[in-house]
Structures are given as C-alpha cells and as structure tokens.
Amino acid sequence: MAADRFAALLGIGAFLLVASVIARRKGEHIAAWAGASALGGVAAARLGHVIEHLGSFAQEPLRAFAAWQGGFSFLWAIPVVVALTLRRLPGVSDRGWAVLPAAIGLLVWTVTLQLANASAGDARPLPALTLEQLGGPPIVLSATNGRPRVLNLWATWCPPCRREMPLLAETARATPGVDFLFVNQGEARDRISEYLASAKLDLRHVVLDSTSEVSRHFEVRGIPVTLFFGGDGRMRHLHLGEVSRELLAGYTASILQEP
C-alpha cells in the first residue's frame, strides 16, 4: 500500500477509535458523527481529486471509482466535516470534545506520512546489477547515461500489475526522455513472453530478475512497485501498489524536469 493511503487509513482509524472512547461517556451521537464525518470526508476528498484532474478522468470516467489507486484531496473534506459537526453536534460541549479525535487523527496521519516518506525517499542509488532482457542485450541497471529512469517491479500473476501495465506502456511511449524498465520478478522467460503477447503489450525494456534481487536491494515487499530515479541514478520517488494516471504523470514530470 502506498504511503499516503496507509497514513490516511491510520489517521482515520485513530480518529474513529478516540471518538468511540469519548462516545462511551458523552453519548453514541459522538460515534455517529465520527462515522459520518469519516465517510463524508473520504468521499469529498476523492471527489475533489477527480474535479482537480477532470481532464484526465473525462477520458476514463469509471476510474473515478478506482479509489484503490490513490488520489484524494483532503482539503475538500474540511467543509464536509465542519458542516456535519455543526449539524450533528449542536452543543458547544460536544463540539469541544470533537476537537480531540480530529486532532489525534491528524497527528497520526501526519507523523506516519512523514516517517514513510523519510524511509522511502532515502535517495538510494540504482544497484550495479546486470540483468537479462527479454528482447535485447543484458542491461546494467545503474548505467543511466544521465537519463531519468523508471523501474516497475511486476509479475504476470499480479492483478494490479496487469491493470497498470497498459498505462505504464502508454506513458513510456509518450515520454522518450525517460527510460522505463519493466523488471519482472521471478518468472520464466516463456511465461513472460506468453503474457505480453496475449495482452498485446509492446514494451521496449522487459528485464528478467529471476531471483528478485531488485526487490531485496530496495527492501520492498509485494508488487507492483514503481521506482523513479533522476539522471544521477538516485531514487526520487517510490510508489507501492497500483499507480494512477495522475500520480504517474506527476512523478515522471518531476524527474524529467530536473536540471
């Protein structure tokens, strides 16, 4: 799970937990307010993200419901939570108690996000590994020649990997200034070729990591994982899980625009 989603889930969980404790003393209406605020806030945050990227979602409107890809603008949640608080907690005392779960939830969310970003953004360099390619010569991962590089760790058996692959392939074709390497984790050459042919995917750099050395180097567990590197070969971003079109575009633009 991506760091932003993990932090948001922990923050919401802390908010609901503290609200439930307060509800035991002050009444179940506190718990009802917290549940409505959590659901309404998340829905508003997702809607806000869709509105902010309306041009992208207009091409694929059903993707607005693919919340598992990430994409939440939580500033949009504030007016919804405020409105629910004013409506459901009319008393001054209840509103005062509502500040506590909101503050603790925000604190947990912020601290978790900062810790996750600190661990992911350690500027770790590409390993000096030489790996076979499916349709080309062996490639040295660290030999970027000063060009930005994206590594996508994937496997044919992984549903989110298969879902995001067409988007990654499209972005790779549209971004010639960035080298996209699709690093398969632990599968045989024949299996990979069969899948790519059946899915009608034309990928320039399909790399065979039969022993998952890349995953171990970056200490990641689970796939898909997409890593973004500057021209100096050092990591700038790490995305765990299926990536959305908006996030992929943002990550790619950031490494492409570096001096």
N, C-alpha and C positions, 0 to 999 in steps of 0.2 A: 504494500500500500504506500502511496506517495506521502511524503512528509506532511504536506498541507492538510490532506484528508485525515491522516492519523491524528494530527494535533487538534483538528476541529472535532473529531469524534471524542477524544479525551476531554476536551473542554466542555462539550455538550453533556457528556456523561457526568462530569463533576458538577455542572450546573443543576442537572436533574437530581443528583444524589443529595446535594446540600438542600435543594428545595424540598425534597421528600422528608428530610430530617426536620426542617422548620415546620412542615405541614403537620407533623405529629403533635406539635404544641399549639400551632396557630389555626389549624383547620385545613381540611382537604382542598379548600378552594385555592390554596397556595400551590398544591401539586397540580391541580387542573390548569392553573395559569402557566406554570412552568412547562407542562406538556404542550399546551397550545403555542406558547412562545417558541419552543424548540422547533416544532413542526412548521409554524408560520415563518419563523426566521430563516430556516433552511430553504423553504420554498421561495421566499423572497430573494434570497441570495442567489439561488440558481436562476430565477427569472431575470435578476439584474445582470448576471453574466451573459445570458442569452441576448438581452437587449443591447448590451455594450458591444457584442460581436454579432449583431443582427445580419450583417452581410454574409458572414460565414455560415450561420445557421439557416439562412434563407435557401442555401443550396441543398441542405440536408435537414429539413425541419424536425424530423423524428429524432435527430441526435440531441435535441433539447432535453429529451427524457433520459439520456445516457449519463446520468449523474455519476456513475462509477468511473467515468473518465476524468473526473475533476472539473473544476470550473465553477467557482462560487465567488460572488462579490458581496462580502458580508456587510459592507456599508448599507446595502439595500435592506438588510434585516433590521436595522436600527429603528426606522419609523414603524415597522410592523410590531416589534416588541414593545415600543413605547405605547402604541395605540392599544395593544392587548393589556398592558399594565394599567392604563387609565380606565379601561372598560371593566376589567375583571377584578381589579383591586382598588375600589373607590376610597378606602380608608387610608389616611396618612400613615398610620402604623404599619399596615400591610405593605404599602409601597416602600417604606423604610426597610422592612425585612427582605423585600425583593432585591435590594441592592446587594445583599451578601452573596447569594448564589450566582448572581450575574458577575460580580467582581471575582469570585473564586474561579468560575468557569473561564473568564477572560484571562486570568493569571495562568491557569493550567495550559490553556491553548497557546498563549504567547511563549511561555517558557519551553514547552515541548517543541514548538516550531523552531525556536532559536537553537535548541540543542540538536535537533535533527538537521537543520541547515548547516550547523557548525561541523557536524560529523560528515555530512555529505560533501560539503564544499571545502575539502582539505587540499585542493589543487594537486591531487595525486597524479603523477605522470603516467602516460601510457607505458605498459611493460614492453621490454625489448624481446618480445616473443615473435618467432617466425612460424606462421601457421599456413596450412594449405588452403587454397581457394578452390571453389567448385569448378570454375571455368577459366582459370588463369594461373599465373605463376605464384609461388609462395609469397606471402606478404609479411613485412615486418611492421607490427602494429605501431611502434614508436617512430617509424620513419615517415613523418608527416610532410616533409619538404616545405615546412612553413605554412601549410594549408590547414584550415579548421577540419576537424574530423568528428564524425558521429558513429558511435558503436551501439548497435542494437543487439542485445542478447536474447535469443529466441529458440524455439523448438517447434516442430510440426505438430506435436501433441497438445500444445498450449493454446486454448481457445482465445484468450486476449491477444496473444501473439499473432494469431491468424487474423483477428479482427483489425488490428492496427497496421498490418503489413501493407495493404494497398495504399494507405495514407503515407506511410514512410517511403514507399516506392515512388509515389507521385511527388513528394517533397524532394526526394533525391534527384529526380529528373529535372525539377524546376529550379534547383539550386546547384548549378555546376561549380560554384566556388567552394563547396563543402564536399568532402569525401564521406559517403555513407558506407559503413561496413556492417553487413548483416552476419553476426557471429553466432552460428548455430552451436548449441550446447549439447554435445554428447551423442549426436546421431550419425548414422552411416551415410556415406555419400549417395548411395542409391535411393535411400528413403527421402533425402532432401530433394534430389532431382525429381523424383516422382511427385512430391508435393508441389513444387514450384511449377511443374508442367501442368498439373491438374488445376491449380489456382490461376494459371496464365499470368504468372508474375515474372517480369523480366528485371532482374537485379544485377547490377554490374559487379559488385563485390560481395560474394557469398563466401564467408570464411568458415572453415571447419575447426572447431575447438572440441576435439573428441574427448578430452579429459576435463573440460570446464576450467581450464587454467585462468581464463579471464575473470570468471566469477569469483574464484578464490583470491585473485590479486586485488580486486576491488571490494572483497568481503561482502558480497551481496548474496542474498538467499532468495530464491524464487525468480521467476521470469514472467513477463518481459521486463527488461531493464534497458533504459536508453541513456547513454552517457555522452556528454558534449564536451569537446576539447578545443582549446584555442590552437593557433598555429604553432605555439611552443610545445604542444603535446601535453599540456597540463589540463586537468579536468576543471570545467567551469560549472557544469550542472549535472545532476544525476536525477533521473526520473524513474521511480519504481511503479510498475503497473502499466496498464494501457494508457497511452498518451492521447490527448485530444488535439484537434487541428490547431486550436488557438495556442496551446502551450508549446506544441512543436514549432509553430511559426515563431513564437517569441524566443525560445531557446536558440533556434537556428540563426535568427537575425542577430542575436547578441554576440555569438561567436564570429559571425561573418563581418560584423561592423567593427571588430577590434582593430586597432592600428597595427 
